[in-house]
Each structure stands twice: as C-alpha cells, then as structure tokens.
Amino acid sequence: QVQLKESGPGLLKPSQTLSLTCTVSGGSITSGSWYWTWIRQPPGKRQEWMGSIAYDGSIYYGPFLKSRTSISRDTSKNQFTLQLISVTPEDTAEYYCCRGSHLPIQVAADGIDLWGQGTQVTVSS
C-alpha cells in the first residue's frame, strides 16, 4: 500500500530555511488524481494547510504562509519537498506530508486519506 514518510532536520535557528522531504512508496506521485500535501500543526493550534502539489505538477499554496513557502517534487525519486524560508519560533510545529483527493475546503485535513507519521520541527535560538 501507499506510504508516506517525512525527513528533515528537527531543530533550526531563527532565519534559517526549513527543508522537508516526503518519500512516497507503493505508488507514484504522478499517477491518479491525488494532491500531495503538506500540513502542519503548531502546539495548541489548529492544523494549517501549507500547500499541495498535484499529480500533474500543479502547485497550490495555503493562504497564510505562501510568501515563505515553496513546494516541489522529484519524480525520479518519487518525492515531494517543502521549503519554508526565514523561520521563526512560531514555525515550531509537527509537520505532516499527506495524500488528498482534493484541495482543502473548510479545514486543512479535508480530503486527506493518507498521512505520514509526522516530524517535529522546533525553531529556537
């Protein structure tokens, strides 16, 4: 079955760039009509949709962080990546890569049917 796994640094200093990679196994990120998505959940707060890259390579960003966010993919490695520039302690969160059937409508997890295990990212000086 399809599985997703996040990888990347767990600790960053303010102003650094966060780079996370999601490796997908058991299925291609270019097949089907899936949206490969990044969601984060800061401690004590709601989940936030950061953005998605569709099976056809189209990229969509969430409303709150799009000025600092970049999503891309490497089809040869069946991976998609998240970059978040100029991080601050407010970017401390659990970050998840996910698969969804559509872009979120009401909440970040709309349409999500598969989740990675999540990776904790802490921003601290």
Rosetta blueprint (number, residue, H / E / L):
1 Q L
2 V L
3 Q E
4 L E
5 K E
6 E E
7 S E
8 G L
9 P L
10 G L
11 L E
12 L E
13 K L
14 P L
15 S L
16 Q L
17 T L
18 L E
19 S E
20 L E
21 T E
22 C E
23 T E
24 V E
25 S E
26 G L
27 G L
28 S L
29 I L
30 T L
31 S L
32 G L
33 S L
34 W L
35 Y E
36 W E
37 T E
38 W E
39 I E
40 R E
41 Q E
42 P L
43 P L
44 G L
45 K L
46 R L
47 Q L
48 E E
49 W E
50 M E
51 G E
52 S E
53 I E
54 A E
55 Y L
56 D L
57 G L
58 S L
59 I E
60 Y E
61 Y E
62 G L
63 P L
64 F L
65 L L
66 K L
67 S L
68 R L
69 T E
70 S E
71 I E
72 S E
73 R E
74 D E
75 T L
76 S L
77 K L
78 N L
79 Q E
80 F E
81 T E
82 L E
83 Q E
84 L E
85 I L
86 S L
87 V L
88 T L
89 P H
90 E H
91 D H
92 T L
93 A E
94 E E
95 Y E
96 Y E
97 C E
98 C E
99 R E
100 G E
101 S L
102 H L
103 L L
104 P L
105 I L
106 Q L
107 V L
108 A L
109 A L
110 D L
111 G L
112 I E
113 D E
114 L E
115 W E
116 G L
117 Q L
118 G L
119 T E
120 Q E
121 V E
122 T E
123 V E
124 S L
125 S L
